[in-house]
């Protein structure tokens, strides 16, 4: 059984291209595939990325990983004016993001692709949004007390950690050692730095 990777995508570009992609995605996932269902497969799930590839990219002959599904499609297209818009969706995939598939979709519809990908078991916390247009956070803090929270700056993380533990951190490299006294059988506090590709 795989670890599940969650990836949030924002596709950005010409509004007509965004609308076309949205319509194509909705037409794909709205097909009733329950007759195709087989145990331990995605075949009965119309949100399976294999169906998305087949419907949206029939001209692409190369094998593209499709080990997962779309778990969310934003119902409202965000309009930025000047004929520009964005569409957000989320995938749940085995181990890592299915980046090649999403890159091909963005290319076909002449859109820019931004993402944030997370799989804690494999230590994956990454984004390609270098300017923070859609995914500005650079740290993820997971605590038993506060749950999962995302922060744009190290200063924000330092403030939160101090308010929870009373411990002041100078940099992320000392976090594990300094927080070891706080982390025990009853509580935990983990800081993950998000890499920017």
N, C-alpha and C positions, 0 to 999 in steps of 0.2 A: 504494500500500500504506500503510495507516495506522500510526501509532504506537499501541502497545497500552497501555491504561490498566488497571492492576490495582486493584480495589477490594475491600477486606475489609468485610463487613457483619456486624453483630450485631443480630438482631431480638430484642427483649425484651418480655415481658409475661406475660399469663395462660398457665399451662402447657398448658391444653387448646387454646388458640389456637395455641401454638407446635407442639404435636403435630399439629394439623390442617394447618398450613402444611408441616411436614416431610413428612407423608404425601402431601399434594398435590404437593409438589416431586418426591419420589421416584417417584410414579406417573407424572409427566410425563417425567422423564429416563430411566425404565426402558422406555419404548416404543422398540421397534426401528424406526428411521427410515431404515435403510440403503437401502431401495428408493426413497426420495425424493431420494437424493443426486444433486447436479449439480455439475460443476466450478466452483470459485471461489465457492461459496455455503455457507451453514450448513445447508442443507436436510437433509442426511444426519446431522446432529449433533443428537441428542435433547436436548442441553444448551443449544441455541440459545435465546436470550432471547425470540425470536419465538414459539417453542412455549410457553415459560413464560407469556408474556402471554396467548396464546390459551387455554391450559388453566386458568390461575388467575384471569384477568380477562375472561371472555367477555362480561361486561356492559359493559365499557369500550369505547366506540366511537372515542374520540379516538386519533389516531396517537401512539404512544409509541416513542421511539427504542429499538431492540433490536439494536444493532450489536455483537453479541458473544455470549458464552456463560458459563454457570456452570462454573467450573473446579474448584470444591471445595464440598462440602456436608458439614459436620461430622456424623459418624455418631451422636454422643451429644448429646442435649439436656442442657444444664446446668441443674440444678434448684437454685433459691435458697431453697426453702421458701416457706411462705405462698402456695402455688399460683402462684409466679412462676418463669419459666424463660427461657432464651435459646437461640438457634440461630445458628451462624456459617456464613457462606458467602462465597465469593470469586467475582468475575466478572472476565473479561478482555474489554474492550470497545474499540472504535475511538475513539481520541483522548481521550474523556472518559467519566466514569461515566454509566450510564443511570439517573440519579437519579429521573426522573419515574416510570419503571416501578417501581422499588423503593419509592418513596413510596406509590404506589397499592396495592402488595401489602401494605405495612405497614398502611395504612389499612383495607383489606378485612379483615385478620385482627385489627384493633384492637391493633396492636403499636407499640412505639417502635422507631425505626430509627437506629442509630449506624453510622458508617462511617469508614474511612480510605482515601483515594484517592491513587494515585501514578502519574504518567506523566512520567518525567524529561525526555523530549525536548521536551515542552511546558511544563516547569517546574511541573507540578501536584503539590503535596504538601499535602493538606488533610484535615481531619476536622471533623465536626460535634459531636464528643464534648467539649463545653466543660468538663465536670467531670472528664474522664479516667477515666470508669467502665470503659470497655473499651479505649480507645485513648489512653493517658496520655502517650505520647511526643510531643515537640514539635520534635525535630531528627532528621534522617537524615544520617549521615556515611558517605560512600562512599569507600573507599580501596583502592588496589591491594594494600596489605599486609594489611588486616584484613577487606576485603569491606564489605558493607552492614551497618550497625548503627544502632539507634534508641535515642534518649536522651530522658529526661523533662525534663532541665533543662540550662540553658546551662553551669552549673558542671561537669556530667558531660562535656560536649563539650570544654570547656577542658582538663580533666584528660586526656582521651584524646588530644587534639591535641598537648598538651605531651609525653605519653609517646611518641608516634610521631615527632614532629618536633623537640622541644625548644623550640618556639615557643609563647609565651603570648599568647592572644587576650583582649582586653578586651570586645569585642562582635562580633557577626556581620558588621557592615558593614566591618570591617577584615580579614576573613578572606581575601578574594581577594588583596589586596595582600601581606599578610604571608606567605601560603602560596605565592605565585608562585615564590619561590626554591626551594621544596620540589618543586613540580609541574614535571616535565619529561617528556621522551620515554619515560622508563623507569618513572615512578611518577605517581600522582595522589592527591589528597585533596580531596574536595568536601564542603561542609557545606550542607545544605538545611534551611531553617526551614519547619516545617509550619504552615500557616495554619489557624486555628480559625474556622469559620463559625458 
